[in-house]
């Protein structure tokens, strides 16, 4: 079987498995929400509301049905791509909630990933290119710290230093409430401000993004640093690199043309897993910084026992991770011809 045919079979298998993965995630979330203590009707009406009013609301929301009926109803709605309506937000559809809040999360994730790639790859190169030096030791220490430090603690530390003590960065918002926010088709403030040619809004949006993105990006960068450092060290010790040195090729060209070309291939491989970690980290970052994104809205929905909103947002995030993983697998197969499926 040729490599292209094997790749097509692999992609087809992944596409067929993606709905199964989403079904498993949806089922687990559905059962966990109903197994944990608490009642969404109490969150809606308050614990002191009359029992008759609670029973009436429970019947209207379909919560009085047996569990298996609720599950069948939800799965039928999901097959129609209907994520339902929020129990708390006055019947607002979950799709509308995603549309309103996801751009803030996407912008946070994109800029955090950019910071993670730049910082992680740079530190990894410096560490691997100078083995057994203080830079190498510093790179290893950086990878350990960024992997082990709790994200919420690091975010609060940055807030305490740069926002509370120094007053350099704002807290708890995406754009100044005294200024009109960028309006455009994407919902990404940086992109929409550039589309309108408003550089002032663009730099203000970047200013408000800086601290949350730095918090999330730096900690995720440790993943890339460790991968680049390990693979670049192995590449620089290989036989064909030693042969290049023997021919008198400058070390800088060896590093760029021979070392980095092979050391960066695994970075593409782990991008899918890192993207999943990024969305998980976005929840902690948005809650810590009161960032008005979809992950923060998910946290509020969990606290309020808003079943449809929690289920819809989790399925949406899971679909994004599945699509991103498949796309990165395809990209990686084309970049690295050694991969076989």
C-alpha positions as CSV (number, residue, x, y, z in Angstrom):
1,X,0.0,0.0,0.0
2,X,1.4,3.4,-1.0
3,X,2.0,6.1,1.6
4,X,-0.7,8.4,0.1
5,X,-3.3,5.6,0.2
6,X,-2.4,4.6,3.8
7,X,-2.7,8.3,4.8
8,X,-6.2,8.5,3.2
9,X,-7.3,5.4,5.1
10,X,-5.9,6.9,8.3
11,X,-7.7,10.2,7.8
12,X,-11.0,8.3,7.1
13,X,-10.6,6.2,10.3
14,X,-9.9,9.4,12.3
15,X,-13.0,11.1,10.8
16,X,-15.1,8.0,11.7
17,X,-13.8,7.9,15.2
18,X,-14.3,11.6,15.9
19,X,-18.2,11.3,16.3
20,X,-17.6,8.3,18.7
21,X,-15.3,10.4,20.8
22,X,-17.8,13.2,20.9
23,X,-20.5,10.8,21.9
24,X,-18.4,9.4,24.8
25,X,-17.5,12.9,26.0
26,X,-21.1,14.0,25.8
27,X,-22.4,10.9,27.7
28,X,-19.8,11.3,30.5
29,X,-20.5,15.0,30.9
30,X,-24.3,14.3,30.9
31,X,-24.0,11.7,33.7
32,X,-21.5,13.6,35.8
33,X,-23.6,16.7,35.8
34,X,-26.6,14.8,37.1
35,X,-24.6,12.7,39.6
36,X,-23.0,15.7,41.4
37,X,-25.0,17.4,44.2
38,X,-27.1,20.4,43.5
39,X,-30.3,21.3,41.6
40,X,-30.4,23.7,38.7
41,X,-33.9,24.7,39.8
42,X,-32.5,25.9,43.1
43,X,-29.9,27.9,41.2
44,X,-32.7,29.4,39.1
45,X,-35.3,30.2,41.7
46,X,-33.3,30.0,44.9
47,X,-33.5,27.4,47.6
48,X,-36.3,29.1,49.5
49,X,-38.7,29.1,46.6
50,X,-42.0,27.2,47.1
51,X,-41.9,23.5,46.2
52,X,-44.8,23.8,43.8
53,X,-43.0,26.5,41.8
54,X,-39.9,24.3,41.7
55,X,-41.9,21.3,40.5
56,X,-43.5,23.4,37.8
57,X,-40.2,24.8,36.5
58,X,-38.7,21.3,36.6
59,X,-41.5,19.9,34.4
60,X,-41.1,22.9,32.0
61,X,-37.4,22.3,31.6
62,X,-37.9,18.5,31.2
63,X,-35.9,17.8,34.4
64,X,-38.8,15.8,35.8
65,X,-38.5,13.0,33.3
66,X,-36.5,9.8,34.0
67,X,-32.8,10.1,33.4
68,X,-32.9,7.9,30.3
69,X,-35.6,10.0,28.7
70,X,-33.5,13.2,29.3
71,X,-30.5,11.5,27.7
72,X,-32.5,10.3,24.6
73,X,-34.0,13.8,24.2
74,X,-30.6,15.5,24.5
75,X,-29.0,13.1,22.0
76,X,-31.8,13.6,19.5
77,X,-31.3,17.4,19.8
78,X,-27.5,17.0,19.4
79,X,-28.0,15.0,16.2
80,X,-29.9,18.0,14.9
81,X,-27.0,20.2,16.0
82,X,-29.3,21.8,18.5
83,X,-27.3,22.4,21.7
84,X,-30.4,23.5,23.6
85,X,-31.1,26.7,25.6
86,X,-29.5,28.0,28.8
87,X,-31.4,27.3,32.0
88,X,-30.1,30.5,33.6
89,X,-29.6,33.1,30.8
90,X,-33.4,33.6,30.2
91,X,-33.7,30.9,27.6
92,X,-30.7,32.1,25.5
93,X,-29.6,29.4,23.0
94,X,-26.2,27.7,23.7
95,X,-25.2,28.5,20.1
96,X,-25.7,32.2,20.8
97,X,-23.6,32.0,24.0
98,X,-20.8,30.3,22.0
99,X,-21.1,33.0,19.3
100,X,-20.9,35.8,21.9
101,X,-18.1,34.4,24.1
102,X,-15.9,32.2,21.9
103,X,-14.1,35.1,20.1
104,X,-12.5,36.2,23.3
105,X,-11.3,32.7,24.1
106,X,-10.0,32.2,20.5
107,X,-8.0,35.5,20.7
108,X,-6.5,34.5,24.0
109,X,-5.6,31.1,22.7
110,X,-4.0,32.3,19.5
111,X,-1.8,34.9,21.2
112,X,-0.9,32.5,24.0
113,X,0.1,29.9,21.5
114,X,2.3,32.4,19.7
115,X,4.0,33.3,22.9
116,X,4.5,29.7,23.8
117,X,6.0,28.8,20.4
118,X,8.4,31.8,20.4
119,X,9.5,31.5,24.0
120,X,9.7,27.7,24.1
121,X,11.6,27.3,20.8
122,X,14.0,30.1,21.6
123,X,14.9,28.8,25.0
124,X,15.2,25.2,23.6
125,X,17.6,26.4,20.9
126,X,19.8,28.3,23.4
127,X,19.9,25.4,25.8
128,X,20.6,22.7,23.2
129,X,23.2,24.8,21.3
130,X,25.3,25.4,24.4
131,X,25.4,22.0,26.2
132,X,26.8,21.6,29.7
133,X,26.8,25.4,30.3
134,X,24.7,27.6,32.5
135,X,22.3,28.2,29.6
136,X,21.7,24.5,29.3
137,X,21.0,24.2,33.0
138,X,18.8,27.3,32.8
139,X,16.8,25.7,30.0
140,X,16.3,22.5,31.9
141,X,15.2,24.5,35.0
142,X,12.8,26.6,32.8
143,X,11.2,23.4,31.4
144,X,10.7,22.0,34.9
145,X,9.3,25.1,36.4
146,X,6.9,25.9,33.6
147,X,5.6,22.3,33.7
148,X,5.1,22.2,37.4
149,X,3.9,25.7,38.4
150,X,0.1,25.9,38.9
151,X,-1.4,28.2,36.2
152,X,-3.8,29.9,38.5
153,X,-1.0,30.7,41.0
154,X,1.2,32.1,38.3
155,X,-1.6,34.2,36.9
156,X,-2.4,35.7,40.4
157,X,1.3,36.3,40.9
158,X,1.5,38.3,37.7
159,X,-1.6,40.2,38.6
160,X,-0.3,41.0,42.0
161,X,3.1,42.3,40.7
162,X,2.2,44.0,37.4
163,X,-1.4,45.1,38.0
164,X,-1.8,45.7,41.7
165,X,1.7,46.8,42.8
166,X,3.1,48.4,39.6
167,X,-0.1,49.3,37.9
168,X,1.2,48.5,34.5
169,X,-1.6,46.3,33.2
170,X,-5.4,46.3,33.7
171,X,-7.5,43.7,35.5
172,X,-10.7,41.9,34.7
173,X,-11.7,43.2,31.3
174,X,-11.0,42.8,27.6
175,X,-11.3,46.5,26.5
176,X,-11.8,49.8,28.4
177,X,-15.5,50.3,29.2
178,X,-15.1,54.0,28.5
179,X,-14.1,53.4,24.8
180,X,-16.1,51.8,22.0
181,X,-14.9,48.2,21.4
182,X,-13.8,47.2,17.9
183,X,-16.8,46.0,15.9
184,X,-16.3,43.6,13.0
185,X,-17.1,40.2,11.5
186,X,-14.6,38.0,13.5
187,X,-15.2,39.2,17.1
188,X,-11.4,39.2,17.6
189,X,-10.6,42.8,18.7
190,X,-7.1,42.8,17.3
191,X,-8.3,41.5,13.9
192,X,-11.4,43.7,13.6
193,X,-9.4,46.8,14.6
194,X,-6.9,46.1,11.8
195,X,-9.6,45.4,9.3
196,X,-11.0,48.9,10.1
197,X,-7.5,50.4,10.0
198,X,-7.8,51.6,13.6
199,X,-4.3,51.1,15.1
200,X,-5.2,52.8,18.4
201,X,-7.9,50.1,19.1
202,X,-5.4,47.4,17.9
203,X,-2.7,48.4,20.4
204,X,-5.3,48.9,23.2
205,X,-6.6,45.3,22.6
206,X,-3.0,44.0,22.6
207,X,-2.4,45.9,25.9
208,X,-5.4,44.2,27.6
209,X,-4.3,40.8,26.1
210,X,-0.7,41.0,27.3
211,X,-0.9,39.8,30.9
212,X,-3.4,36.8,30.4
213,X,-1.5,35.7,27.3
214,X,1.8,35.9,29.0
215,X,0.5,33.9,31.9
216,X,-0.8,31.1,29.7
217,X,1.8,31.2,27.0
218,X,4.9,31.1,29.3
219,X,3.7,28.0,31.1
220,X,2.7,26.1,28.0
221,X,6.1,27.1,26.4
222,X,7.8,24.6,28.6
223,X,6.4,21.8,26.5
224,X,8.0,23.1,23.4
225,X,11.2,23.9,25.1
226,X,11.7,20.4,26.3
227,X,10.9,18.9,22.9
228,X,13.2,21.3,21.0
229,X,16.1,20.9,23.5
230,X,16.0,17.1,23.5
231,X,15.6,16.7,19.7
232,X,18.1,19.4,18.8
233,X,20.7,17.9,21.1
234,X,20.3,14.5,19.5
235,X,20.5,16.0,16.0
236,X,23.6,18.0,16.8
237,X,25.3,14.8,17.9
238,X,24.4,12.8,14.9
239,X,26.9,11.5,12.3
240,X,25.8,13.7,9.4
241,X,26.2,16.8,11.6
242,X,29.7,15.7,12.5
243,X,30.4,15.2,8.8
244,X,29.2,18.7,8.1
245,X,31.5,20.1,10.8
246,X,34.4,18.2,9.3
247,X,33.8,19.9,6.0
248,X,34.2,23.2,7.6
249,X,30.6,24.4,7.5
250,X,30.0,27.2,10.0
251,X,28.2,26.2,13.2
252,X,25.4,28.7,12.6
253,X,24.5,27.1,9.3
254,X,24.7,23.6,10.8
255,X,22.3,24.7,13.5
256,X,19.8,26.2,11.1
257,X,20.0,24.0,8.0
258,X,20.6,20.6,9.7
259,X,19.6,20.9,13.4
260,X,16.4,23.0,13.5
261,X,14.9,21.4,10.4
262,X,14.8,18.0,12.1
263,X,14.3,19.2,15.7
264,X,11.1,21.2,14.9
265,X,9.3,18.3,13.3
266,X,8.2,16.9,16.7
267,X,6.9,20.4,17.6
268,X,4.2,20.0,14.9
269,X,3.4,16.5,16.2
270,X,2.6,17.8,19.7
271,X,0.7,20.9,18.6
272,X,-2.6,19.0,18.7
273,X,-2.1,17.8,22.3
274,X,-0.8,21.3,23.3
275,X,-3.9,22.8,21.7
276,X,-6.1,20.7,24.0
277,X,-4.0,21.7,27.0
278,X,-4.3,25.3,25.9
279,X,-8.1,25.1,26.0
280,X,-7.9,23.5,29.5
281,X,-5.5,26.2,30.6
282,X,-7.8,28.9,29.1
283,X,-10.4,28.0,31.7
284,X,-8.1,28.7,34.6
285,X,-6.6,31.8,32.9
286,X,-10.0,33.3,32.1
287,X,-11.3,32.7,35.6
288,X,-8.1,34.1,37.2
289,X,-8.1,37.2,35.1
290,X,-11.9,37.5,34.8
291,X,-11.5,37.3,31.0
292,X,-14.9,37.4,29.3
293,X,-14.4,34.3,27.2
294,X,-16.3,31.0,26.6
295,X,-14.1,29.1,29.2
296,X,-15.1,31.6,31.9
297,X,-18.7,31.2,30.8
298,X,-18.4,27.5,31.1
299,X,-17.1,27.9,34.7
300,X,-20.1,30.0,35.6
301,X,-22.5,27.5,34.0
302,X,-21.0,24.7,36.1
303,X,-21.4,26.7,39.2
304,X,-25.0,27.5,38.3
305,X,-25.8,23.9,37.3
306,X,-26.8,25.1,33.8
307,X,-26.8,21.6,32.2
308,X,-27.4,22.5,28.5
309,X,-24.7,25.3,28.5
310,X,-22.1,23.0,30.1
311,X,-22.8,20.1,27.8
312,X,-22.9,22.4,24.7
313,X,-19.7,24.2,25.4
314,X,-17.8,20.9,26.3
315,X,-19.0,19.3,23.0
316,X,-17.9,22.4,21.1
317,X,-14.4,22.4,22.7
318,X,-14.1,18.7,22.1
319,X,-15.0,19.1,18.4
320,X,-12.4,21.8,18.1
321,X,-9.7,19.6,19.6
322,X,-10.7,16.7,17.4
323,X,-10.6,18.8,14.2
324,X,-7.3,20.4,15.2
325,X,-5.7,17.0,16.0
326,X,-6.7,15.5,12.6
327,X,-5.4,18.6,10.8
328,X,-2.1,18.5,12.6
329,X,-1.7,14.8,11.9
330,X,-2.2,15.5,8.2
331,X,0.2,18.4,8.2
332,X,2.8,16.3,10.1
333,X,2.5,13.5,7.6
334,X,3.3,15.9,4.7
335,X,6.1,17.6,6.5
336,X,7.9,14.4,7.7
337,X,8.0,11.7,4.9
338,X,9.3,9.1,7.4
339,X,5.9,8.8,9.0
340,X,3.9,5.8,8.0
341,X,0.2,5.0,8.6
